[in-house]
Amino acid sequence: MCGIVGYIGTQVATEILLAGLERLEYRGYDSAGIATVSEGKIHCVRAKGKLYNLREKLEREVNHAQIGIGHTRWATHGKPEEYNAHPHLDCGMRVAVVQNGIIENYRELRDELKSKGCEFRSETDTEVIPNLIAQFLPEKPIPELQDSNAFLEAVQKTVNRLEGAFALAIAAAEYPDELIVVRQQAPLAIGFGQGEFFCASDITALVPHTRAVLSLENGELARLTPLGVEVYDFTGTRLKKMPRTLSWSPTLVEKHGFRHFMLKEIYEQPAVVRNCLEAYVNQAWHAQENCELSPINLGLSPKLSENLAQIQILACGTSWHASLVGKYLLEQLAGIPTQVEYASEFRYAPTPITPNTLTIGVTQSGETADTLAALEMEKQRRSQLQPEFQARLLGMTNRPESTLASIVDEIIDTKAGIEIGVAATKTFVTQLIGFYCLALDLADRRGTLSASRIEEILIGLRHLPQHIENVLEQQERVIEDLAHDFAETQDFIFIGRGINFPIALEGALKLKEISYIHAEGYPAGEMKHGPIALLDAKVPVVAIAMPGGVYEKVVSNAQEAKARDARLIGVTPVNDLEAAETFNDLLPVPEVEELLSPILAVVPLQLLAYHIAARRGLDVDQPRNLAKSVTVE
Ligand code: M6R
């Protein structure tokens, strides 16, 4: 949550900071602000609401400063008003700070600082930080006698007083050649240019300037000057760190002619599914050939699956929905009992510890605070136990460079490329591919599926990208037209069964988060136990009816809804006559084996949500109250 940027170099800082914030706006957009340093003074401009408000304010002024920090906010402490917007300055206007995270002990620090005469202007937790730093700085340093480490040491003393998870960028009026950045359980990366250096919460803001990037680790702070970068730990020990070279292209974060990133990302799904399968399915493996090869190569070590008795998956939101599909696959294909927990619930009511358990943290961003904290807790509570109870932690993420990697033992990289739209789409389908591959890998290792069945599933998976392309080519216009009918609808119900129940949940979540229409996903068979009372002519029901074990049941449940006047929309195969008679509207998809159908069924639901939201004129990529990366609990 919240995005921070910083710049020090020879160019005008303001434009670079604004461009960086634009790329981070997906992290929060309640307010934005920048602070620059020139002529021994901090100049701070902030604006409530989206970034264009700040841009408008900045257009009215001339600012040639070559050092600055910026922030785009997702409000935690204090309303989304300008007075709570970052950067925050100390009461003497000597230090400016932007923060992403939460300072848990800010109340006690605030009281302490107030007792020393500090006056506070905001309701935020962040404001204690510049005030603490200012307390540790020498009073009015004389330039020629100025201690070259004074600013660094003041920050170092300050971070040792802070409790919580935070990333900071800090500038000081009296130290115009230094920018200090800090990382403690919130992401922060430094970009290395020629005589200029950048920092940002996410490398997407760095790639337009440089590919040489250093991701700080927890408990590290760095001093950026026009001459270079020095990294220290919180005790002040200098660390030797080198940047790595990214293979990313800046064009990954362009819309390429699409109206919204979300639509572009929906259209990228065939390619990312293909990529993921190419990376993880061993092309040389064939069922008929008796060789040593494994069908799947996720690069996971054998110890992760040795004597495996149980799997528990921890996740939030869309990743939780993908995990529900994962549970189905791991149980049905690999025969491993699997539980899926909301990370935010698990933390406070963990399941009893069982032996030989694999814990999988699923998070596309790799930064979701609830998921990371739940994984840390799992690691911690198992650390003193017998070997069979020790934690085995696997992460599944789209950002292998994220904080998740420092917690888990091994990673499955979902390889979807950067996703900018707040509503997850392509990263969801690649999480599903991750689970298919994992379940097949474990099935192969445990001998729960025959080689020919594994091959059959792999062939089916390889056909999916083409099927998704067909849905996109043939159905988008149809769905766009259908969406017009629902622009004023207030409630939606999504139903599905078996492996497609999570897709009903995901369809409902997509619609809720970007169109602000109330929507619920239910197992189709549960409707009659209560929710059916909600139905009338004003409540459309979207039923996911894919041929397979539960098809007839879903169609019957849909008929029950129709009998209560609900308008029925069927996500169902193209040529299904029974479906054509049952449903008022169709969102047709190609027919595939039921096991593989979630990846196809979700696509029309993403398009439906997208077109309804676009029709309502809403900000599809940055829906209200949300942020792409939820780094607060
Ligand atoms: O980065 P994560 O996968 O951990 O994020 C979890 C949720 O915050 C996320 O899936 C959220 O529900 C999305 N906005 C869904 O579209």
Residues whose N, C-alpha, C, O or C-beta is under 5 A from the ligand:
A	BS01	M6R	C316 G317 T318 S319 V362 T363 Q364 S365 G366 T368 V422 A423 A424 K628 V630
